[in-house]
Amino acid sequence: MPRKKNEKRRAPVPKAHGVIIGAGSVVEQPIVSTLQKNYMPYAVSVIISRAIPQIDGFKPSHRKLLYTMYKMGLLTGARTKSANIVGQTMRLNPHGDAAIYDTLVRLSRGNESLLHPYVDSKGNFGKAYSRDMAYAASRYTEAKLDPICSELFRDIDKNTVDFVDNYDGTMQEPTLLPATFPSVLVNANTGIAVGMASSVCSFNLREVCETAAARIMHPKHDLLKTLQAPDFPGGGQILYDEEQMRKIYRTGRGSIRVRSRYAYDAAENCIDITQIPPTTTVEAIVEKVIELVKQGRAKEVADIRDETGLAGLKITIDLKRGADPHKLMAKLFRLTPLEDSFSCNFNILVNGVPRLMGVGEILDEWTKFRIDCVRRRTEFDLQKKMDKLHLLKGLEAILLDIDKAVAIIRKTDEESEVVPNLMKGFGIDEIQAEYVAEIKLRHLNREYILNRTQETSKLQGEIAELNAVLDDPKKIKQIIVNELKTVTKTYGQPRHSILLYHDDLAEKEEELDEIPDYPVHLFFTKDGYFKKITPQSLRMSGEQKVKEGDSVTCHIEATNRSELLFFTDKCQVYKATASDFGDTKASVLGEYIPAQLQMDEGENVLFMAVTKDYSGFLLFCFENGKVAKVDLSAYQTKTKRRKLVNAYSDKSPLAALLILPEDTDVLFTSTQERKLLVNTGEIPAKATRSTQGVQVMTLRKHALLKSVKVYEEGDVQRPSRYRKKLPAIGALPDAREMQGEQLKLTE
């Protein structure tokens, strides 16, 4: 085909005998430079521009939306269609209307995601506590800014924060909002970036403002005196643990147990659940209870239904006759998301750098930010008043001889000479002369000029006050404290979440009383399948059914109240109780533990430990010959934590793991068939779970620790030959023990 007019000629592809040169060839690139060039900019963008909130409490998507609504006049005006807001916001946020509307929904009062919503909404905005209750399209809903947003934008036009160009340079937007209260702690904020995440829980506005004010005036203020615990929009009951709360306030990490609130209706013999933890949904709870009923683990439940409506959240559980509602709820708290944990990870951007901070540090950083806002606002007001005073000084000069000013203007031939002639005639500068020249003819009377110049003394006093504020940091702090008190008085509200103070051990014993205790046989296979079988069922059963290639590695006689610890290849341990699993038969495969305990992807179970009182110890034997002796009590927790990280050291692969009730003889064998007989009493116990342990078996080049077992009479013919002073290399079996075995070469 002929080339069209003005069409550019493409550069010819280099060929040799019809073959494209370089096609299919691999160009080597250093992985480090490739990551720096291609991946790092993306990672930084996600961290800074998307997922992590800044010290004003907002991500860029939140800030762009709220600022757009502010510029649209929606702080005081009537509601407008959400579609209109979304369209206007795209001038600042070019990531698509769906993402913008999702942000608007979460900030709305109707969605109930926030303790203090920033958007006053009308229409169906869905519910945060429901997975299936979808929000209506943006063309059907309306919104405006909630009154509390006046505190977010207060004095934003007085140079309190920096402004930058939007993505196409057609308008400007603020880099932060000059919030007069620590909004970063008042409303929950979560986000997952690249290599890091943020999860900030919400706190009561009144308590946050009181704490911020107290910390400003007294830096060593005890946070727990005024900020007891988080406060969630959905309410619920926080199981208060002061030690854990102090850790969260100090480090910014930790978890908070939240329990649903319920009421028993004796007339209808049903339980009404009206508040649930913020980490779950109504549908997830209903599905889990139904699953327990099908498994026969919640026989007291006759029916469960979701009765959520205009009155709010409500899950109703009908009980069978004679069922104890409080015992049933204790069981459901343990087995369902009716009780869940909120994981805290206070990762916040400060000056463009992500920082993991405790509550005290966050308040300190917010105070620094707010001090800067107040200082910039004061400097702005000071400059405005000084400019006005400067103009009034010019008026004072005119007051001395108004007729002279009129005469100068009348005798001036050209308009451009009016200002220079006034400057010469009265000794004033150009700005003052311009101001005088623009005065209307009707204002050239003594009364008007006297009224204007009377402001001079008032302005001088105000300027002196503003200068005093700038010169004294204590006065700036006092201004911030006064603003916090105003916010508390105007927008403060009672706590939504109540605190439960309890004795964890007493609670645990009470729950154990509800669990039936009877003998069981526990089976665990190499591939991670678990079975709990009663002795009666086991006697009537045949061979244990397992998958092809799988085998039973552990068979323990225990009871239904025994606690199970599953150690994995990622140095983690998952905890459960035998009662968490239903009784089964030998003819089934059993429960797949990685799925049942929601383990990480690709994580495999290496060992199952069973205990009732956490007595005894664990012996971690590593391939490098080191052994860590850790008391089993190190894995006991007061709370119902299901997962413990750093369960053992990751410095060397695990060769064997033994659970021992007391010290005994243990036989070590290396890959070179050397054996070492050790009494575990010679190995010092360590308090830390992730300890590397001590060197027990010294290994030669290329050798590894192969196996470890509890010594039994007859395992070796001369036990004394294998007992050495630790650490030791061990001994090779003598000829009598090697009789009948093929000889192996060793280094």
Secondary structure, DSSP 8 states (H G I E B T S, - for coil): ----TT--------EETTEETTTT------HHHHIIIIIHHHHHHHIIIIIS-BTTS--HHHHHHHHHHHHTTTTTS--EEHHHHHHHHTTT--S-HHHHHHHHHHHBTTTT-SSS-SEEEES----TT-SS-----TTT-EEEE-GGGGGTSTTTTTT-S-EEE-TTSSSEEESS---SS-HHHHS-EEEE-SS-EEEE----HHHHHHHHHHHHH-TT--HHHH--S---TT--EEEE-HHHHHHHHHHSEEEEEEE-EEEEETTTTEEEEEE--TT--HHHHHHHHHHHHHTTS-TTEEEEEE--BTTB--EEEEE-TT--HHHHHHHHHHHSTTEEEEEEE-EEEETTEEEE--HHHHHHHHHHHHHHHHHHHHHHHHHHHHHHHHHHHHHHHHHH-HHHHHHHHHH-SSGGGHHHHHHHHHT--HHHHHHHHTS-GGG-SHHHHHHHHTHHHHHHHHHHHHHHHHH-HHHHHHHHHHHHHHHHHHH----SSEEEE--HHHHHHHHHHHS---EEEEEEETTSEEEEE-HHHHHH--S----TT--EEEEEEEETT-EEEEEETTS-EEEEEGGGS----TTS--EEHHHHTT--TT--EEEEEEESS--SEEEEEETTSEEEEEEGGGG--SS---EES--S--SS-EEEEEEESS--EEEEEETT--EEEEEGGGS-EES-TT---EE-B---TT--EEEEEE--TTSSS-GGGG--SSSB--B---HHHHTTS------
